[in-house]
Amino acid sequence: MPTSSETPDLTPATSSDTASDAGDVLALVAQMEMVAFLRFAGAAADATDPERRLQIAGLAGASLARQERLLARAGEVLGSPEAVLGRYVAFDGAFDEFNSRTHARGWWEELVKGYVGHGVAYDFCRIVAEALDPASREVVVDAIDGELTSESTIVLVDEATNEDEQLASRLALWGRRIVGEALSVVQVLLTDNASLQRLLAQAVAARFAETGDDVPAAPSAWLFGQLTAEHARRMSRVGLAA
Amino acid sequence: MPTSSETPDLTPATSSDTASDAGDVLALVAQMEMVAFLRFAGAAADATDPERRLQIAGLAGASLARQERLLARAGEVLGSPEAVLGRYVAFDGAFDEFNSRTHARGWWEELVKGYVGHGVAYDFCRIVAEALDPASREVVVDAIDGELTSESTIVLVDEATNEDEQLASRLALWGRRIVGEALSVVQVLLTDNASLQRLLAQAVAARFAETGDDVPAAPSAWLFGQLTAEHARRMSRVGLAA
């Protein structure tokens, strides 16, 4: 679990940052689509039933189509394919440590890993996307929504854990490990990218401006509270203790 | 190398066969796209450079997009998604034996295997597609053309074998093994599918009607002659002895 009490210095955004920051979010989500693509493609290769393989390959293709839209929008925002590629490559490996630290044993752990890990990452991206220009935000939110509907995880896990109490308690434990590692990924992303810090601060400020409450002094502390609460809701939807 | 002297009995096509036969070719090529997809997806997973991984994933996505068009046309021709799935599933595993008998050692053999193996399979499909209705033929030919331009094999292999004579002779030998196995796949496909036999006979008859020459008594003998000649041309394009 990352400590979220220390917030990096938040430098105020200048107008020249805006496009650049949007480029970072778009590139980051495009990398997530690559992760999703590789995950689905691997599952398609492993599938023994041709009909199931065809379905899973379709999910892999949908991830790539979303990636294409994200990179196309990044191109509009950043102005050149080289700039897009630079951002995209910079986020390569952002999930490598997460993956190496969370080696799933078997299908159920793999499913919960994707559900919890992607859930946290997407919640984070959805929040920072609130500070993007409307067109970029729409592309990001559409990509996230599309990725989440691809996952038929909820029904599958819910059914399995209803039937098998031992599995339910093993997966609950596993889910707690995954969420800790996923929150660490978000922490590292924020620490390494001033752009994401700026967007988070702007998104938080905008949210609190709406309600009229005081803006939290530490946006990242607020963020981790949000992500943890969302995680608890997500676990309860599949009948697992958070 | 299959013996191509025995032609299976060719039953004349009835009008009710036409749509059904087209469905078989579309489903077969759709399975080839799955093979191509899995091959590209595996290469994307193995790629260490993120830019290269992105490119290869794009090729995987293009294979899936072509597969979608093939299955959509099969749906138009056959009239129901269930019928499409039935044909598609029937061709599952058509390339399994080829794959298990041609285990490539290393990147170059993998590349030549794809180049030669896909080359033969696509040449076969292109010939039987000549007997399809125009819309189905167009979808099949577009899919094949798209798959072939995806392959930057020619330049790569040509350069490598120019520089390395030992590699050139190893790959030439490998290419001869691959073409033998690939022709066997075609032989089995013809033996197992009356639809493909009918289409081949129709395509050959149409070709010879154009030239005014006598139609060969054994369309499959003619076919294997064509496939072998195309293979020789293909090998010479990459600077390898057929």
Interface residues (C-beta under 8 A of the other chain):
Chain A: M34 F37 L38 A41 G42 A44 A45 P50 E51 R53 L54 A57 G58 A60 G61 L64 A65 Q67 E68 L85 Y88 V89 D92 G93
Chain B: M34 F37 L38 A41 G42 A44 A45 P50 E51 R53 L54 A57 G58 A60 G61 L64 A65 Q67 E68 L85 Y88 V89 D92 G93
